[in-house]
Every structure is written in C-alpha cells, then in structure tokens.
Amino acid sequence: MGETVLVVDDEQEIADLVEVYLRNEGFQVLKFYNAADALSCAAHEAVGLAILDVMLPDMDGFTLCQKLRAQHAYPILMLTARDQEIDKINGLALGADDYVTKPFRPLELVARVKAQLRRYLRYNAPASGGSVLTVSGLVMDIDRHQCTLDGEPLTLTPTEFEILRILCQKRGCVVSAEELFHELWGDAYYNKSNNTITVHIRHLREKMRDSVEHPKYIRTVWGVGYQIEK
C-alpha cells in the first residue's frame, strides 16, 4: 500500500520486529520508543496508521491514543500485554480501531494493519453520489459517510459507521460477530474470544441512545449475532 505507519513501543525488539514485517510488505515505518517523540513526529509527518503499545515509559498508550485521535482520523491499533477486558474497552472507547494482545503473530498484525487501511481509504474515498439507507429516524449517506438520527448528526468512527452500514444493508437478517469481523477486517485473524465487535456495538448503542433490553435499532439475537429488523 506504501502508507506510512507510526510504531510506538518501548520494547526495542518488538518495535524492530514490527518494522521489519511492515517494511517487507512495502510500508514506510516511523518508529519510536516513547510517546513524546511519537507525538512530535505525528504533528508534522503524514501518517496513515498508528500502532501503539499500552505500556510506555513517559505516557500510557491510552493517553497517547487520545491525543492522536484529537488531531487525526487515521486508524489506531493498540498493542497490549494485558489480556484484560477493561484494557480493550478503554482503548476502543478512547478512539482506537482495533487491538492485538502480546505475544502476537507478526503476520496477524500485518493483516490487521492492511484491513484497517483498506477500510480507512475506502471510507475517505471521494463521494460518487447515491446510496442512502434509512431505518426509522436513522439516515445513512454511504457515499458521503454521513449519518443522522432523528435529524441530528451522529458522530461515528469509521469502524462504527461500517458496522451500522452492514447491519442496515442486511436489514432483517441476523449478522454474526464473526461475519461482521470478516466484513471489516477481511483475512485478519478471528477467534471466538475476540469481542472487538461487541465493544463497538456497545458504543454504537450509547451514541444512538439504544438499549439492549428494549432496542429500537440494534437487536441482539443471543448466541447468534445482531439484527436491525425490517
């Protein structure tokens, strides 16, 4: 793809490994071992995606993610050695698009990077005019990547927008978390314990003022997936 990836990890061996695999796939890499240098670089370099470690010496990765997200819309992928639910929820809530738990397979990381960039570049492609989806008071202009709810703008991350688009386009059908994952991340690795989709659905419901118990839009079909009814 030739995009520039910002890599921030204080473990030099891991940062170097990630750099090697990304460069082998044609990416440019900006590599740093602390948050301050990464922020300084991000302020003036054209970055396509950021990979951030959670545990950094001068600032935790969540704070770094929040600072980057305040200024930039490109995808952010978190690396965490702590396989705890709260860490994953925190990262996604602060603007991250995905996370990978250490130890990780380098090829999985590269696959996720490629998938995030494909979606981001598609999301930011010039509008071709046309497709609009409507469900009750929800209106999605797919080409312009705009969404309103009861006439009010709905601010969604690219990942949230894509999930909602898929559910609206498959309105009336139950879509599994696995199917959503593969629609979003293509060939990226998936396992049953991966609850990235669950967290994004939760954020969507919060923004749409929807509820699990009495859903107006997104209904959970327990053990199967999610559905927007006709």
Secondary structure, 3 states (H helix, E strand, C coil): CCCEEEEECCCHHHHHHHHHHHHHCCCEEEEECCHHHHHHHHCCCCCCEEEEECCCCCCCHHHHHHHHHHHCCCCEEEEECCCCHHHHHHHHHCCCCEEEECCCCHHHHHHHHHHHHHHHHHHCCCCCCCCEEEECCEEEECCCCEEEECCEECCCCHHHHHHHHHHHHCCCCCECHHHHHHHHHCCCCCCCCCCHHHHHHHHHHHHHCCCCCCCCCEEEECCCEEEECC
